[in-house]
Each structure stands twice: as C-alpha cells, then as structure tokens.
Amino acid sequence: MKFELFVAQKYLLARQKQTFISVITFISILGVALGVAALIIVLGVMNGFSQNLQEKILGINAHVLVGSYNGLITDYHQLEEKISQIKGVKAVAPFIYSEVMASGPGGVKGLVLRGIDPLGADSVFELNKILILGKSSNLKQENPFPAIILGKELADRLNLTLGSKVNILAPSGEKSSAGFSPKIKTFEVVGIFKTGVYEYDSSLGYVSLSQAGKLLGFKQQGVTALEIRVFEVYRAPEIAQQILKAIGNFPYYTRNWIEMNQNLFSALKLEKTAMGVILLMIVLVGSFSIITTLIMLVMEKTRDIAVMISMGATPQRIRKIFMLQGTIIGCIGTALGYTLGLGISFLLKKYQFIKLPADVYYLDHLPILHRPLDLVLIGVMAILLCFLATLYPAKQAAKLNPANALRYE
C-alpha cells in the first residue's frame, strides 16, 4: 500500500478521540449520499414520465404524416405504394381529419374526428391495444347506423356506452332559404378507448374512411393525409425527408412526431435539466462539508504533518494524503447514494406505494426509468465535486512550515 493512501486511511479510521471531527465526516458522507440518491430518484422519475408520455403519444399517433397543400390527397393509393418501398417504413395508412360536434344524452362536445381504414388501423397505430370496450373491426358496420369509436372521457361526459347513439354535426352542410344548416348524422358507439392522456380521451373519435368522407361531403374520393409508422422512431425526421424526395415536393409536405410534440418534450427536457442542477446543489453542500472536515483535520494534525515533512515527505505527498482522504469520503458517499437511490427506485417501481391522482395526471403511479448515461454522469459529477473540495485544505497542509509547527511542542 502506498504511503499516502496508508496515512489517509489511518486518519479516517483512527478517530476515537476526535468525536467532533468524526461526526462532521459522517455528515459529509451523508450529504453526498443524499444528494446522489435524490438525483438518481428524481431523474429516474423524470425519464419515466417522458418515456411513458412518448409511448402513449406514439401509441395513438403516426411517426410521420404526409399531407397536401391542396387539401385532399386523391392519388393516395399510388403514394402508399411509393412510401411502402422506402427503407425503414413499417406501414402506411390513409386517414381523414376533421373537427365536428358530438351530441348525446349528456350534452354537446367538440370532437376531433378521424376517418381510418378499420383493417389497417393496427398497422400504423395501436388502436386495439387502447380499446377497453369493442374492437376496431366493428368500424366496418354501416347498418342500421354507421359505427364510431370514442374516448372514455368523452363517452362519460356525453353519457354514452356501447350501443348508444350519438349525433355528429359536421361543418359541411347546405344553404337553404332559412340559411346554412349543418349536416347531422347519427352513429352507433361500437368501441371505447382509453389512452390515459386526457386530451385524447376527451376529444377524439374514430369512424371508417367511407363514413368520414360522406359526413364531410367530399365531392371526390380522397383523404386528408397519410400516416406512416417507421421501425426506428428517432429516425423519423430522416425518413420524412426520404419520403418527400420519393413522392416529390410540391404539393406534398411531411411532418414527424418530434416536430409535432417539440414544445412538450422540450419542456420536459428543460425541467429535467433544472431539477438536476438544483439537486446537484445538495451534493455541493456535502462537498463543502468535506472542506470543513479536512481544514479541521489539518489543524489537528499539524504536528504529524510537521514530523512527516521533517522525515522527508515532500509537499506533494502531504497534499496527496488529504486529497485522497477527501476523495475517499466522496466515493463512500457516492456509493451509499447509489445504494439508496437505486434501492428506493426499485421499491417505487415494484410496489408503486406513491399514488398519483388519476384525474390530474395521465397515470396513477410514479414511473421510473434509469438511463446508464445519467447514472454515470451523476457518479462522475459527485466524485469530481468532492475532489475539487479537497484542493484548498490539501494545499494549506502542503504549505505548512515544520519549524513553526514544532516550536511549541
């Protein structure tokens, strides 16, 4: 064992007479440990929220959309064939989008209506996975009433369930002597879905492509846009560019899920960064405690330092002793913090004993997701702060004059 490490260990362990310094050392270790544990838990929760929200958004939305500046896309069958041949594209499906009004026994509510292909619904978005009543194939029903699938929050608000009738008021209508009258059509509820995201569950409904076209009064067969699902979600912007090159720029345009949800995920990322910086302050407080511990130790061990210098120990070796001691305190605190943080995270994930109000948040428990890079950065930053805290006390110890230190001994 090296001389510096041997002395540093002795100073850390042999503290029977210096109870006060031992308490400060323990507080330093505990401060670092609590800071590291808090960082691990909070960043794990932030990652979990972000991942959970991303999964819910991508579960009901396409990765890439292809639209037209002309409004309707009439040659969508040819576009489907071209897009399907692009490497990285998993599935393509046409859809119609419109905002309508839904009227039921419980009142009237605005509705985002999407016309989809019932057979290809699960190839682009996981409709059947979020259905709690019914199935997507029921949308093929046209008699006696055309079929519609609604979000749970919307169905509850309008007092609807399976088999209920709902009136849809479309913006397309006819002018008469009495004025403009909107088009009203009665649908039968054949399915109810729940994504867990209130925005979708309270204002989204699905009908078949043909019924959406009829309701909106399309003069020719066409769709609003094409939905594309890709194999690698983070390559969506790149694949969107490839799609645009394959089908020609004008009048088509593409949008990917990252663009459409940029504000939301940017806010989550900023919040995660802010929380990380704030919690890093706890580790910084622990590192200041290390400074206090080492300064008091230098004052206490003045005679020992003078003797070691007199026996030939260089200032560099004296400096290294106290730097090692502070770094050991930091490493012990960091290791304890990892144990606490990962242990509590495991318990939170397994037993979910912290419940969230489901009517406020889109899930009822704290999600936990640890990313290896985050864990590595937490450890590196904690040890680095603890190491930097050792520099001043170690420098002061190395500057000690042995003659002055031993004069009154």
Buried (B, 14 or more C-beta within 10 A) or exposed (E): EEEBBEBBBEBBEEBEEBEEBBEBBBBBBBBBBBBBBBBBBBBBBBBBBBBBBBEBBBBBBBBBBBBBEEEBBBEBEEBBEEBEEBEBBEBBBBBBBBEBBBBBEBEEBEBBBBBBBBEBBBBBBBBBEBBEBBBBBBBBBEEEBBBBBBBBBBBBBBEBEEEBBBEBBBBEBEEEEEEEEEBBBEBBBBBBBBBBBBEBBBBBBBBBBBBBBBBBEBEEEBBBBBBBBBEEBEBBBEBBEBBBEEBEEEEBBBBBBBEBBEEEBEEBEEEBEEBBEEBBEBBBBBBEBBBBBBBBBBEBBBEBBBBBBEEEBEBEBBBBBBBBBBBBBBBBBBBBBBBBBBEBBEEBBEEBEEEBEEEEEBBEBBBBBBEEEBBEBBBEBBBBBBBBBBBEBBBBBBEBEBEEBBEEE
